[in-house]
Structures are given as structure tokens and as C-alpha cells.
Amino acid sequence: MRIGKVIGTVTPGRIHPALVGAQLKIVVPLAFNDLTGDHPVYVKNDYQAADSSDSQKEIHRRPGAELVVYDELSAGIGQWVAFSEGAEASMAFYPNNKPIDAYAGLILDTIEIDEATVQSLCNKK
């Protein structure tokens, strides 16, 4: 599972019958930096470094990092969700298959990250 932030909703004109009753959300996957605040940690997942000369590395989202996620939980814009992708996304509905590539399984209220872990990652080069 990955963590992402809901930034929008998709409203299709027509929809596959298996998807009726849920919503489609636009989600931006979050990197470790997004979860820990201002710590200078570089996480390569869906991101790229703008400049590697400083100890503080600026992170920029690559175009196309957003994805459409199947959501039965009615997550609101700005909320964090835990989502799975690929074949794992449809496993929540086994044995009935749904034509989805990403599924929001949780709405996250809080995330706790151990400060010692954050510091050890910040000190690595």
C-alpha cells in the first residue's frame, strides 16, 4: 500500500456496471518528505531531485504522478488515503473482479513516524 492525498474527483459520463456505487478520486502519491514536514529527506518514489548539490534537496512532482483511485469510502478532497495498485487493488473484491487499477482501502486520520527513524534517514547521504 502507498499513501496519497486526494486532490479531485472524476465524474465519468458512462461507467462499467461493476463500478456503480463508488467514486473515482484523483490521488497524488506522497513521498516520505510529504509526511515528515521540512526534513531534508530525498525519496525517489514518483519524484525527482531538482538539484543534488545542496544537503537540502528540493522535491518536484513529475507530471503524471497522479492516478485515479476507486473509492467506496467517500474520501474528501485534501484527505490522505492508503491505496493499493495493480492486481492487488482488485483482490479486495475476490472472487468478483472489478476493472480497477487502484483502490483506496483506508482514509487516514493520523500518521505517526518515529523521530529517531526520521533523524537517521536525514543523516544518511
C-alpha positions as CSV (number, residue, x, y, z in Angstrom):
1,M,0.0,0.0,0.0
2,R,1.0,3.6,-0.6
3,I,-0.2,6.8,0.9
4,G,-1.7,9.6,-1.2
5,K,-3.6,12.8,-1.0
6,V,-7.0,13.2,-2.7
7,I,-6.9,16.3,-5.0
8,G,-10.0,15.8,-7.1
9,T,-12.9,13.8,-8.3
10,V,-13.5,12.1,-11.7
11,T,-17.1,12.2,-13.0
12,P,-17.5,9.8,-15.9
13,G,-20.3,10.1,-18.5
14,R,-20.7,6.3,-18.6
15,I,-19.3,3.7,-16.2
16,H,-18.8,-0.1,-16.1
17,P,-21.7,-1.7,-14.1
18,A,-19.2,-3.2,-11.6
19,L,-18.1,0.3,-10.6
20,V,-21.6,1.7,-9.8
21,G,-22.0,2.9,-6.2
22,A,-18.4,4.1,-5.7
23,Q,-16.5,7.2,-6.6
24,L,-13.3,7.8,-8.7
25,K,-10.8,10.1,-7.0
26,I,-7.6,11.8,-8.3
27,V,-4.8,11.0,-5.8
28,V,-1.2,12.2,-5.7
29,P,1.1,9.6,-4.1
30,L,3.1,11.1,-1.2
31,A,6.8,10.6,-0.5
32,F,8.4,10.4,2.9
33,N,9.1,14.1,2.8
34,D,5.4,15.0,2.5
35,L,4.7,13.0,5.7
36,T,7.6,14.4,7.8
37,G,7.4,18.1,7.1
38,D,10.7,20.0,6.4
39,H,13.2,17.2,6.9
40,P,15.7,17.1,4.0
41,V,15.0,13.5,3.0
42,Y,15.1,12.5,-0.6
43,V,12.7,9.8,-1.6
44,K,12.8,8.8,-5.3
45,N,9.3,7.3,-5.5
46,D,7.3,9.3,-8.1
47,Y,9.6,12.3,-7.5
48,Q,12.9,13.6,-8.8
49,A,15.5,15.8,-7.3
50,A,15.8,19.3,-8.7
51,D,19.3,19.9,-7.6
52,S,21.6,17.4,-5.8
53,S,24.3,19.9,-4.8
54,D,22.7,21.0,-1.6
55,S,22.2,19.0,1.6
56,Q,18.6,20.2,1.4
57,K,17.2,18.7,-1.7
58,E,14.1,20.2,-3.3
59,I,11.5,17.8,-4.4
60,H,9.3,18.3,-7.5
61,R,6.5,16.1,-8.6
62,R,6.9,14.6,-12.1
63,P,4.0,15.2,-14.4
64,G,1.7,12.2,-14.5
65,A,2.3,11.1,-10.9
66,E,-1.4,11.5,-10.1
67,L,-3.7,8.5,-10.5
68,V,-7.4,7.7,-10.5
69,V,-8.4,5.6,-7.5
70,Y,-11.6,3.6,-6.9
71,D,-13.1,4.9,-3.6
72,E,-16.0,3.3,-1.8
73,L,-15.2,5.3,1.4
74,S,-16.1,8.8,0.1
75,A,-12.7,10.3,0.9
76,G,-12.8,14.1,0.7
77,I,-10.5,16.4,-1.2
78,G,-7.4,17.0,1.0
79,Q,-7.7,13.8,2.9
80,W,-4.9,11.2,3.0
81,V,-5.8,7.7,1.8
82,A,-3.9,4.4,1.8
83,F,-4.3,2.7,-1.6
84,S,-3.1,-0.4,-3.4
85,E,-2.3,-0.6,-7.1
86,G,-2.3,-3.2,-9.9
87,A,-3.6,-6.8,-9.3
88,E,-3.6,-6.2,-5.5
89,A,-6.2,-3.4,-6.0
90,S,-8.8,-5.9,-7.3
91,M,-8.1,-8.5,-4.7
92,A,-10.3,-6.7,-2.2
93,F,-13.3,-7.9,-4.3
94,Y,-12.2,-11.5,-4.9
95,P,-13.8,-13.6,-6.4
96,N,-15.7,-10.9,-8.1
97,N,-13.4,-8.9,-10.3
98,K,-13.7,-5.2,-10.8
99,P,-11.9,-3.3,-13.7
100,I,-9.8,-1.1,-11.4
101,D,-6.0,-0.4,-11.2
102,A,-6.0,1.4,-7.8
103,Y,-8.2,1.0,-4.8
104,A,-8.5,3.3,-1.7
105,G,-8.7,0.9,1.3
106,L,-8.3,3.4,4.1
107,I,-8.9,7.0,5.0
108,L,-6.0,8.1,7.3
109,D,-6.7,10.4,10.2
110,T,-3.2,10.5,11.6
111,I,0.2,9.1,10.8
112,E,2.9,8.6,13.4
113,I,6.5,8.4,12.4
114,D,9.3,7.6,14.8
115,E,11.5,10.7,15.2
116,A,14.7,8.5,15.6
117,T,13.9,7.0,12.2
118,V,13.5,10.4,10.6
119,Q,16.8,11.6,12.1
120,S,18.7,8.5,10.9
121,L,17.3,8.9,7.4
122,C,18.1,12.7,7.4
123,N,21.7,11.9,8.4
124,K,22.3,9.4,5.5
125,K,24.0,10.8,2.4
